[in-house]
Amino acid sequence: RGKAISLRGRRQLKSLSDMLKGKQGRFRRNLLGKRVDYSGRSVIVVGPQLKLYQCGLPKRMALELFRPFVMHKLVEYSHAINVKGAKRLIERETPEVWEVLEEVIQTRPVLLNRAPTLHRLGIQAFEPILVEGSAIHLHPLVCSAFNADFDGDQMAVHLPLSEAAVREARELMLSSHNLLRPANGEPEVGPSKDMVLGCYYLTMEQGTVKGDGMVFASADEVELAYSLHVVDIHARIKYVNHKDGNGELIDTTVGRVLFNAALPDTVPFVNRVLDKNGLKEVVADCYDRLGVDDTGEVVDAIKDIGFKYAMQSGTTIAIDDIRVPEEKDEILERVNDQVLEVEEQYRRGLITDSERYMMTVDLWTDATDQVTDAVARELDPNSSLGIMVNSGSSKGGLTPIRQLAGMRGLMADPSGRIMSLPIRSNFREGLTSLEFFISTHGARKGQADTALRTADAGYLTRRLVDVAQDVIVNAEDCGTTQGIWIDRASSKEAGETLGERIYGRYSAAPMVDPITGEVLVENNTFIDKASADRVENCRYYRARTSVMDPETNEPLAQKGDLVSAENVERLRRINGETATADLIEEVSLDRVYVRSALTCSMRHGMCQHCYGLDLARNELVKLGAAVGIVAAQSIGEPGTQLTLRTFHTGGVAGAGDITQGLPRVQELFESRVPRGEAVIADMSGTVSIRSEGDQRVVDVTDVTVRRATHDVPEGYEIVVGQGDQVERGQAMAISDEGEPLVSKATGTVAIDGQRIVVTLQEIVQHSYDIPATARLRVADGDDIQAGQQITEGVKNPHEILQIMGLEAVREYLVLEIQKVYRSQGVNINDKHIEVVVRQMLRRVQVVDSGDTTILPGELVDRLDFEKANQEMVEAGQEPAQGEPVVLGITKAALSTESFLSAASFQYTISVLAEAAVEGKVDDLRGLKESVLIGKLIPAGTGFRTEEELAAKQAEQQAEDMFEPLSADLLDDYGEGLLSLDPDEELDALDQAFRAKSGGALPRLQMPDALDES
């Protein structure tokens, strides 16, 4: 009766459903999560001497992992007579065992994995090298991919056993093949921390040093002079540059020549100071020029040079390097006086408490910024501290220095509200006891937040994987003509150029130069770097009026003439932005129509043209790529970097307190009604604001004026007066001879001589109640468009869908999710978010079933719905009516067609019960279903095209047909065929054997003439 049966001690017994559901249930524990043999785990230490594709494996661990292979070789080389003898040798660890092990480990790579595996770079293959001790040695450059550090982290080692597994590990998973991040295509393997410091130190310039002004003919000469201490590493020298082919004399430094010696000859001479971003650009450039394998060698060389010169630089830090700026006291005193003034205003009742709070917080924030600027000015760029900050080798840039030398600034209390009492001291001077206690809030909250955030981000990733796991690239082109518009304005808002955003996509319409009419990109063409640059640079400047040269005062251009970019830049510099904008208009290819994951019309999975570039491989995505999983990982992996709750500045919740960070991402993906929801206009019109008691009401009025004009013929007498109301069909002028003149419309009469105008005003008005706490975005008399916000806050995606349609809600979701990640400095390519948003918008809710078999209220796939309706229209029957819906990712994952995938996600019991009642069939199209029943996943190397699958199915059917027949019977049949006279009827033989086999023989399709074969 709804109570679980319990043993004594009141502990509930584990029911059948308990065995299936949850993390410890059959689905998630045994079917989706497997334990493996041939694995080990140990602590990791850094291995700076390794190559990028190598890892150090402890000898004993390697021996245990490769045991069966070592035993096989020992017997093969006659070191042992049989397996038992080989086992004994291994236990004794004789010298020949180690010799054989050295040979065996070269036959296969090992897989290294660090938990949590947040994206696919969390498990990579390496060639093992035997090392002493018990720790695994890890290459320093792959740490960022694993998010590993050497403070006690552990990693697991796995051994691929089958030939296919070894081949996949070598070709697909080797660390030197995985240099780019799948999330954005940027280099994942690149110098960081000490390596950046070393390269920055090597390429920077300092004041006058030994050897300034010397001239060198080659890199060897420079190296020799440096090693003999003739020149300083920062000496400014003249150097004959052989790299770019022309051998010209360039101004550079000794360090830069040494750095460039490590780069291949095909890479141009890098003649600038290299900080973290500069090095990233160098690595990305190498990747474009050299491809995967050579870039691996380049980053290894940069790593070695970075470590070497970081050590030689002797960069260190002492307390006296931290200089507190002198103007700090003066800034604090000034702001303190302003804060006291605000307090005084509050005491006199001139401002409210919340206004006082806001003003105080603003003043202290401003003070902190001023002190930070002073610290930055005080910092010597050539000092150890300056080098650490400017090179990008230390975390956080100036922020830690601000706390060391400036002031710690404002802190948050446990609820996240900023306290109006700042910490004025810094760590150099030391904190007072009160300041110390105020600081502890923030520190504890930070720790708690990190712990909570990790779990939240993990759960978000799991939901994303579940909703997108069956999105696999399984066709070249779905043939859709649809796409999305990408424009310059929204790209700029997103902090990218138009060219960057369209790179790697296919065009959905030709891209045409607006001035010359030249087609820059044809329809349905891949947009490579060159095409993207052409579109980006397709901008002209045209004179609105005649323009004079500001320097020479001579005519520069007549109205309508094109002006060069250099001249425009000069005008902006001299006249200012606004004045130049009045003179010159920009004419550019402003928006382009491209293919997108959002509009792919594949019923299952996705096509290559709608997805475009595979960012991790920098080439067109291959058939069988599991793009859904990659998208989920790319969005989920940086989730831990998003803030859990940002500081909110007190006051009433809902006013300025919008959800941000991870909760905002979840809110969007789950398509919940947002906190602090904005009121949206559902029609266009004019705004008027009125009060009803405490409530404010915004009316949006749309007035449509229709006029009907009637010319009165000669001899007619007008029988209506000015301003009269008339109905449609009412007589307005009569005559004895003809028919009366009747009104064509209902409305008000206006008489103008022999003409009558009937005017009808249609007034549509919608009223919106505005909550007391909400801030209005519109003023009285404003004109407003449908879908525009009336109040501050966040739009509700469901409302956008109803008012503005599918395209608008797609664009809104992608841009809003991007906004959260960008605010935290996380770069994710749009296409990953598009893949997930497409899954959220796949369903249509049926309102009226028409003549179809779909039930009202049912959620059906949009493509199935359109197909069913098309069939109805062709048959001359009534199609179904439906409206698109936004499903949150949890609901979308549960409404998948595969019941196995849904059951292994959430609500296991109800999903299985429903599937049983409906007699559902699972086609095993996705990855989870295949893993659950233990077959290879239909992605990557396990992918098969529809044709291959059909052929295999036919083969299987043929085998099933012949199985019941005995071999003798088939032999007889074959002989009978050969002895046939071609003229003889085949049917006779066929029937005879059919009778013999008890009717089990299939009807064979015989060729017209049978030859001996």
N, C-alpha and C positions, 0 to 999 in steps of 0.2 A: 504493500500500500504506500509506495513512495519512500519507504524507509529501507536503508541498506541493511542486509543481514549482518549481524556482528557476532564475533566470538566473545568469550568472556574477556573482561578488560576493555569492553566497549570499542575495540578496534574494528573498523569495518573490514569485511572480507573484500578481496579484490574480485570484482565482478568481471564478466566477459568484456563488457564495454571498457572497463578500466584497463584491461590488458591491451586494448587497441589504441586508446587515446593518449594524447599528451606526449611530452618529450621522452618519457620512459616507456611509451606504448610500443606495440609491435611495429607500426608504420615508421615512426621517426627513429626508434632505437635500432631495430634489426634490419629493416628493409632499406632505409635511406642512409643509415650510418653503419658502416662495416668496420670491423677490426681487421688488420692485416698482419700476416707473417712477414718475415724479412724486413723488419724495420727496427730502428733504434732511436734513442734520443740522448742528447748530452748538452752541456753548457757550450755556448759559443765564445770564441775569442777572435780578435782581429788577425787577419792574415795578409799584411800589406805586400808580401812578396809574391802572392798568387797572381796568376793571370785571371782575367775576368770570368773565364768559363771553368775555373778550377775551384775546388774546395779541399780543405785538409780533413782527412778522415782518420781518427785514432786507429792505430794498427790493430788492436784487439777487437774493436768494433767492426772493422772491415773484415777481419778473419771470420767473425761470427756471421756477418751478413752474407759473405761470399762462400760460406762453408761448402755447400754442395758442389760448387764450381771448382773449388780448390781440391776437394776429394777426387773429383773426376780427373783433373789434370795429374794429381799425384799417382793415380793408378795408370793413367796413360803414359806417363814418363817412367813407369816401373819403379817409382820410389816406394810404392806399396803394392802388395799382391792383390788385395781386394779392398772393398769399402771399409771393412772393419779395421784393416791395417792403416788405411788412410786416416780414419777417425783417431786412432791411437797416436799417429804422428802429429795430428793437429793439436791433440791434448798436450803433447810434450813440447809443442812449439819449436820443432827442430829447424835448423837453418834453411833446409830445402822448402819448408812450408812457406817461409817469408818470401823466398825466391819465386815460388809458384804464385803466391798472392800478388806480388808486384806485377806479374804477367796477366793474371786474371782480371785485375781491376781495370785494365785498359780496354777490356772487351765491352764494358757497359757503363753508362753514366749512372749517378745516383740522383734521387730527387730530394731536395731539402725543402722543408716546410716550417713556417713559424706560425703558431696560433696567436691571435685569431686570423684566419685567412680571409681578409676582407675583399680582396680582388684577385684576379687570376695570377698576378705577379707574386702572390704569397706562397706559391709553390713553383720552384724552378729546378732545372736539371744542371748538374755540374759533373765535370770529369774529376774523379777522386784522386787525391795525392795522399800517400801514407804519411802520417805524422806521429811523433812520439807523444806521450801524455794521454789524457782522456778527454780533451776538449776538441770540438769541431772547429776548424779554422774557416772563417768566412771572409770573402773579399769585401773590402770596405765600400766599394761602389754599389753593391747590391743591397746595402743596409736600408736605403730609403724605400726600396720596393717592398722589403719585408717589414719595414718600420721597426728594425732591430737596433738595439744598442748593446754594449758589452758590459752592462751592469748586473749580469747574472741571468740574462735571457737564455732560454733553452730552445733547441730546434730538433725536429724529428727528421730522420733519414729513412727513405724508402728505396727499395731496389726494384726496378722494372725487370720482370722475368721473361716474358714471351718476346719473340723477335719483333712483333708488331709494336709492343710497348717500348722496347729499346729504340726502335726507329722513330717513334713519336717523340720520345724524350730527347733524342739527338737533334731531330729536325725542327721540332716545334717548341720545345720547352727549355732548350739550352739557354743559359743566362745571356750569352753574347748575341742571341737572336731576339731578345726581348728588351730592346733599349728604349722603346717609346711607351708612354702611358696610354692605355686604351681609352682613358677618359677624355684626353684632349690632344693627343699626338705630340706632346712635348717630350723632350728626353727625360726618362726616368732615371737612367744611369748617368750621373754627372758628378763632378767634383763638389764637395760640400765641406763645411767646417775648416779643418786645418789645411786641406788642399786649396781651398779658396784663398785662405790667408797667405799661403805660400805663393800662389800665382799673382795675387794682388801685390805682395811685397816685391815680387820679381819684376812686375811691369810698371810699377809706380815711378814717379820722378821725385827727386829731392833737390835741396838747394845745391850750392856749388860743391862738387865732390872731385876726388882724384880721377884724372883721365878725361875730364870734360873736353870736348872739341876734337878728340882724336879721330882719325879716319881709318876704316878697316875694309879690306877687300872681300873677306869671306867670314862665314860663321866660325870656321876653325881658328882663324886668327883671333877673333873675339874671345873664344873659349880659352885659347892659349894665354892671351893677355890677362884674362881674369884669373886664371889659375896661378899665374906668376905674380899676382897682386899688382899689376901695372895699372889696371883701371878698377874703379869701384863698380859695384853691380848696378848703381843708379846713374852712372856717368852718361851724359848726353853725348852721343857720338854720331859721326857720319858713316854710313854703311852702304856698300854696294849690294842692292837687293837683286839677287838672281832669281827669286821665286816667281815674280810676275813676268819673267821672260825678257824684260828690256834692260836689266842691269843698271838701273838708274841709282844715283846717289840719294839716299833718304836720311832725314834726321830721325834718330831713334835712340834707344838706351841699350846698354849692355844686356840688361835683364830681358828685354823684349827679344833680342836676337837669340838668347839662350832658350827662351820659351818657344820661339818659332822653329828652332832646330828640332824640337820634339814633334812638330806637326809634319805631315807628308808634304811633298813638293807641290801637289795639286791644289793645296789649300793656300789662298793668298796670304801675304804677310800681314799679321795682325799687329797694328802699330797704335795701340791705345791701352789705357789702364784697364785691367780686367777684374771687375768685381764679380759677384755671384751671377748676376744676369748676363754680364758680358761672356762669361764662360759657357753659360747655357746656350747663348747664341752661336758661339764657336762650335759647340758639340752638334747643335741642330744643323749648322751649315755643313759640317763634316758628313753628317748623315745624308743630306741631300746630294752631296758631291760623290761620296765614296761608297754608300750602301752600308749594309749591316756589319759585315765581317771586319772591314777596315776600320770602321768607327770604333769597334770594340778595342782595337789596338791603340787608337788615338787616345781614348779616355784612360786606358792603362798608362800611357806615357804621361798624360797630364797629371794623373794621380801621383806617379813617382816624382815628377818634377815639383809638384805642390808640396808633398811631404818633405822633400829634400830642402827646399828653400824656406819652408816654415820653420824647420829646425835651425837652419843657418841664420835666419833673421833674429833669432833670440828674442822674439816678442814675448814680453811678460808684463806683469802689472803689479804695482805697489800702491799703498794707500795715498802716497803723495802725488800720484798721477791724477787722482780725482780732485779737480779744482772746482771749488764752489764759486760761482760768479759773484762779483762784488755787488752788482746792482740788485741782488736777490732781496736784501733787507729793505731797500728802498721800494721795490715793487710791492712787497708784503705790507709795508706800512701804508702805502697809498690805498691799496685795496681794503685794508682793515678799516680805514677811515670811511670809505664808501659803504662798507657793510654796516658800520655804526649808524650812518645816515639812514640806511634802509630800516634798521631797527627803530630809529627815532620816528620815522614816518609811520611805522606799524603801531608804535605806542600812542601816537596822536590820532590813530584811527583813520589815517588817510589811505592805507592799503590793507587788504585782507591777509590772513595768515598764509594762504597758499601763494599769494603774490610775493609776500616777503620771502618765502622759501625758494620760489623760482628765481627771484632776483639775486638772492644770496648765492645759490648754486651757480648761476651764470657768472657772477663776479669772480668766484673762486676758480671756476674752470678757466676763465680768461687769465687769471693770475698764474695758474699752473702753466698755461701755454706760453705766457711771457717769460717765465723762469726757464722753461724748456728751450726757448729760442736763445736765451742768454747762455745756457749751458752749451748749446750747439756752437755759438760764436766763440766761446771760451776754449772749445776743444781744438787742440793742435792736430791737424790732419796727419802729421808725420810722427806723432807719438804712438806708443804701442796701443793705447786705448783708441786713438783716432783711427788707426789702421784696422783694428778689430771691428769698429762700428761701420766704417765706410766700405769695407770689403764685402760686407754681407756674410761674414763667416760666423758672426754671433747671432743668437736668436733675439728678435725683438727690436734690433736697430737702436734707436735713441732712447726708447722707453726705459730700459734698465739704467742707462746713464742718467736719465732724469731723476730716477729714484736714488741713485748714488750721490749725485752732485747737486741736484736741484731741490725739488720738494716732492713728497709722495703724492700730494694732492688729495682729492676727495675719495672717500671710501663708501662702500655700501653697507647697510645694516643687514641683519639676517634675512629680512624679507626681500632684499634686493633694492630697497629704497635708498637713494643717495643721501648720506648725512651731510647737513649743511656745515658741519665743523670739519675743516680740512686738516691734514697732517702737514704742518709747515716744515718740519725737519726733513733731512735726508739721512741715508745710512752712513754717510761720511761723518756727519756731525753727531749722529745718534738720536734716537727717538726718546721723548719723555715717556713716563710710565703710562699716562693717559693715552698718548698717541699709540703706544704699543698695544694697549688693549683694544683701541678702535681698529687697529690693523688686523687683529686676530679674527674678527668677523669675516672679513673678505677672504682670508686664507682658508678658514674652515669651510666657508661656502664653496670656495673653489674646489676643494677636495671632494666635498659631497656631490657637487655638480658633475665633476668628472666621472665619478662612479655611476651616477644615475644616467648620465648622457650615453655612456658606453652601452648600457643595456638597451636604451631607447633606440640608438642608432642601429644596433644589431637587429632589433625587432623590425625596424623600418626596412633594412636590407632583406630580411626574410620575406616580408610581404611583397616587396618589389620583385624579388626573384620569382615568387609564386605567381605573380600576375603576368610576368613577361617570359616565363621559362619556355613556352612553346613557340616563341617568335624566332624562327630559324630562316635564314635566307635560302629559299628553295626554287627560285626561278630567276631568269635573267631580267625579264621585263614584264610587268603585269599589264602594260599597255594603257594605263590610265592617262587621261589628258589633264588631270587635275594636279594642282600643286599648291604652294603657298607663296604669298608676296613677301619679299624681304626688302626693306627700304633703308635709305641712309640714316634717317632720323632715329629709328628704333635701334639701329646698329650702333650709332654714336652713344645713345643712352646706355646701351649694354657695354660700352667701353671697347667696341671693336669696330673695324672698318667694314664697309659693305663687301669688299673683296675677301676679307678673312671669313666672313659668315657664309659666303656662297661657295668657297673653295671646297672641292671634294664632293659637290652635289652634281646632279644632272639638271639641265635646263628643262623647263616645262613649256617654254615659248621662246621664240628667237629674241636675242638681246640686241637692240638696234641703237646705233649712235644717233642722238637726237639732232645733231647739226648736219653731219655728212650723210646720214642714212645708211652707213655701212653696217652690215650684220657682224657684230662682235662674236656672238656665240649662236650657233644654229640650234634649232629645236632638238630636244632629246640628245644632247651632247654632254659628255663629261667635262666639268669645269676644272681644268688643271691650274697650276700656279700662274702660268702666262695669261690664260683667259681671265682669271680672277683679277689680275693686275690691270688688264685692258679695261675691264668694267669699272674697277675702282678709279682708274685715271681718266675715265671718260667724263671730264667736267671742263666746261668752257666758261669764260667770263665775257659778258656782253655789256656794252655801254648802254645805260638807260637814256643818257643825254650826251651831248658832246663833252669830252673830258679833257682838261688841261693838265700838262705835266707840272706837278707841284714844285719841281726844282728849276726847270728852264722856262716855265710858263708858256710853252708852245703846245699846240693841239696834240693830244695823245691819241684820241679816237673820236670818231663821229658817232652819232646815235645809231645803235644796231651793229657797230663794228665789234669784232672780237678783240679782247685785250689779253696780253700774255700774263701767265701766272706771276712772273717776276715783277712786272709793272704793278699788278694788283697788290703784291706783297709790299712794294715800295709805297703805294698809295696808303695802305693800311698803317704802315709805319709812320708816315708823315701826317696824314689826315685823321687817323683813328678809324676804328671798326665801323662806327655808325655812319660817319660821313661817307666812307667808301661804299657802304651798302646802298646808300641813296643814289650813288653815281653808277654802280655796276651791279648787274644781277648775275647770279650763277646759274648756268644752264648745264644740267648733268643728267646722266642716266640715273634717275632717282630711286626707282624700284624695279626689281626683277622678279620674274615668276619662275620658281624652281621646284623640282620634285622633292617630296618630303615623305618621311616615314608616316606622317599623319594621314596622308591621302592615298597610301598604297591600297590597291584594290584586290590583293591576293586574299583568298578566303582563308587559307592557312599560311602562317608565316609571312614572309616579306620578299620583295624582289630586289635584285642588285641595284637597279636604277633608282628606286625610291630611297634606298639606304645610302648608296654612294661609297665614299672612301672608308676603308678600314683603317682607323687612326693608328692602331698599334703596329700595323705593317706598312703604312704609307702607300697602299695600293688599293685598287677597287676590291670591295669585299668579295670573298670567295663564296661559292655555293656551299651550303652546309654550315656557314658560320652561325654560332649561337648568339646572335646580336641582342636578344632579349636579356640573357644572363649578363652579358658585358654591360648593357645599359644599367641593369639593376646594381651591379657592383660599382659602376662608375658614380652612381648617385649615392649609394649607401656608404661607400668607403670613406669619403670625406665627412660623413655625417657626424663623426666624433669630434670634428674640428668646429662644428657649428655651436654657437652658444646655446645653452639650455634655456635660460631666461635672461634677457638683457636687463640692465639697470633700468628701472622706470622711475621717473621723477615724481613719486608720490601722487597726491591729488586724487581725483575721482577715477576709479577704474573705468575704462571704456572711452575716456576722452582722448588722452594722448597715448594711452597704454596699448599699443598694438602688439600683437604676438609677433615675435621675431625668432630667428634661429631655427633650431630643430622643430619646436612645436609648430611653427608656421609652415614648414615643409610638410609635416604630417597632416596639418589642417588642409593643405592644398591637395595632397595625394589622396586623402580620404574624402575629399570634396564635402567637408563638413560646413555647416553654417558658421562663418568665421566669428571670432570674438571681435567686438567693436565693429559690427557690420554697418556698412554705409547704406543710406537710403538711395535707391537708384530710380531715375525717372523712366517710366515704361512707355512714354510717348514724347514727341517733340512739341514745344510750345513756349509760352511766355510765363515767367515766374511771378507770382505775387505772394507775399508773406503776411499772415495775420495771426493774431493771438486769440486763443479760446481759453480763458481762465489762465492756468499755469502752462498750458500746452501751446506750442507754436505749430501752426499748420501752414504748409507750403502748397499752394494751388498751382498746377500747371495747366494753362488754358491754351487750346489750339483753336483758332478761329479760321474757318474756311469760308470765303465769300464766293458765291456763285451768282452770275448775272445772266438774265435772259432778256434780249433786246427785241422789241416788236415795233415795226414801222406801221403807222396807221395810214391806210389807203385814203385817197381823196373821197370826200362825201360821207365819211364815217363820223359818227358822233361819239366822243369819249364819255363813258358812263362811270368812270372811277375817278377819285380825287387824289391829290398829292398825299403820299404817306399812308394810303389805304393798305390794308392787308388783303391779299387775294389768294384764292386757292388755285391749284392747277386745274385748267379746263374752264375757269370762270370767264364770262364774257366781259371784255374791257372796253370795246367800242362796237356800236351797232350801225346797221344801214338797212334802208328799206329794201334795197335790191339784193345784196349778197348775204353770205353767211356772217355771223358775228365774229369779231377778232377775239380769240380766247387766249388766256395766259398759258405759257409753256411751263411755268413753274409756280410753286407756292412761295410767297414772299411779300416784300414791301414795294409799293408803287412809287416810281419817280417819273414825272412827265416833263419831257423836254421838247416843246413844239409838237411836231407830228410823230414823236417817238416815245414809246413807253418802255421804261427799263424796270424789270422786276428783280429785286435783289434779295438773295436768301443768305443769311448768316448761319452757318452750322457751328455751334460751339460745343467742343468736347472738353470736359474739365475733370482732372483727377486730383484728389487731395491726398497729401501725405502727412501723417502725424509725426512730428519731430520730437524725439526724447529730449528732456531738459538738459542732459549732459552733452548732447551732440553739438558739434560746431558746424555751422552752415558753410557750404562752399559757393552758394549762389546768393545774389542780391536781388532786391525787388526790381522787376522790369527786365531781368536778364532773359535772353533767348537761350533755350536749352535743347539739346538733342536727346533722342531716346537712348538709354543706356548710360547717360552721363550721371555722375555722382551729384546728389543734392547736399549730402553731409560728408564731413571728413570720415575716414575709416576705410574698411576693406570691402571690396565688392564680393557678393555671393555668386560663385560660379553657376549655380542653378538658375539664378535670375538672369545672368548674362545670356545663358543658353536660350531661355524663353524669349527675352526681349530682342537680342541681337543675333542669335543663331549659332550654328555649330562652329563656323570659322572663327568668330569672335572669342568663343570660350576656349578654343584650342590655343589661340594666340595668347590669351590672358594667362592660362595655366603655365605655358612654357615661360613667358616673360616673368611672371611672379616667382616661379621656382628659381629661375636664374638669378633674380634680384637678391634672394636670400643668400645664395652661395657666393655671388660676387661681392656682397657686402662683407663677407669674411675672407675675401681674396682667394676663393676657390674657383678654378677655371674648369668648367665641364662643357663639352660640346653640346649644342642644342639637340643633336640627333638622338642622344641617349634619353633625354627628357621626352622628346617626341615619340619614341618607341613606347614609353610607358603611358603617355597621355592618349595615344591611339587605343591602347587596351582599355582605358577608362571610358572611351567614347564609342565603343563598338556596338553598344546595344540600343535597341529601339523598343519603347513600351507600346504595345498594341492598344489602341483606343477602340477601334471598331474592326471586326475581323472580315467584313465584306463577305465574299464567297470563298475565301481561303480557309484552310483547316487550322489556322493559328487562332488561339483563344484570346479574347480581350484580357488585358492586364498582364499578358505574358511578356517576358523580356526575351527578345530574339536578336540574333546577330543582324547587323544592318544589311550586310550583303545578301543574306538569306531572305530577308524581308523584301528587298528590292527585286530579287529574282522571282519570288512568289508573286509579287504584284505584276511583274512584267508578263508572267505566264497568264495571269487573270485577264490583263488588258488584251493580250493576243487572242485569248479565247472569247473575248467580248463579255467578260463577267466583271463583277464589282471588286476592285482591289481593296486591300485592308488599309485602314488609316492608323498611323502611329506617330509618336513624337520621340525624338532622340533624348536620351537621359545621360547624365554624368554619374558614373558609378565610382565610389571610392575604391582604392586598390584591394582592400580586403574583400569587398562585395564582388568586385570584378573577378578576383581569383577564385571565389567560391562559385561563381556562375559560369565557370568554364565547362566545356562539354565533357572533359575527362573527369569521371567521378573518382578515379584513383588519385589524381592530382589534388582535387578538392578535399578528399578525405584525409590525405596526408598533410593537409595544411591546417585546417581548424574545423571545429564542430564535426569531428570524425563520425560520431554515431548517427547524427541526423542525416548527414550526407549519404552514408552507406544505406540507412533505412530507406531513404527516398529513392536511391538508385535501385534497390531491390524491388520496391513496390512498382517502379516504372519499368523495370526490366531493361535498364540502360546497358549499352554496349560501349566499351572503351576502345577507340581505334589506336591507342598508344602512339599518338603523334608527337607528344611533348617529351621532355627529357625525364621528368620525374616518374611518369608512368613506366617508361622503359627501365629505369633503374629499379623501380619497385618490383617488377617481375623478373629482373635479372637478365635483360637482354641489352645489347650494345645500344648506346644512345644514338638517335637518328640525326646526329650533328657531327661536324668535323670529319674525321676519317670514317665515321660510321654512317655518313650521309649517303642516301641513294636517291636518284631522281625518280619521278613518277614512272618513266619508261622502264627503268631498271627493275623497279618494284613489280610492275605489270608482267615483265618477262619472267621474273622469278616465280610469280604466282602461277603463271601458265605452266611453267616447268613442273611445279609442285603438283598441279592438277593432273598433268599427264602421268606423273609417277603414281599418283593415287589410283588412276584408272587401271593401270596395268598390274598393280600389286596383286589382285586376286587370281591372276592367271599363272599356271604352272609354266616352267621354262620349256618343257617338252612340247606343250601345246603351241607356244609361240614359234618354236623351231618348225613344227609341222606347218604352221600358217605361212612362215617364210618360204619353205620349200614349195608349198602349194602355189604361192605367188610366182616363184621363178618358173615353175613348169607350165604356167598359163600361156596359152596362145594369145597374143595381143588382141586378136579379134574376138576371143571368147569373152563372155560377159563376166565381170568380176563379182557381180551380185551372187551368183550361184555359190562360188567358193566362200564368199563372205557369210552367206546364210548357213552353210554347212558348219563352218567353224563357230559361228554364233551359237548354234544348237549344241555343239560339243562343249562349249565353255559355260553353258548354262546362262547365256545371255549377258555374261560379264564383259565381253569384248566390245570396245568402243567402235563406233562407226568410223572407219578410216577414210580420209580424203585421198583418193588415189590419183596419180598423174595420168594424163591421157595415154601416153605410151610408156610401158615399163621396160627399162633396159636391165642388163645383167646386174648392175650395181644395186 
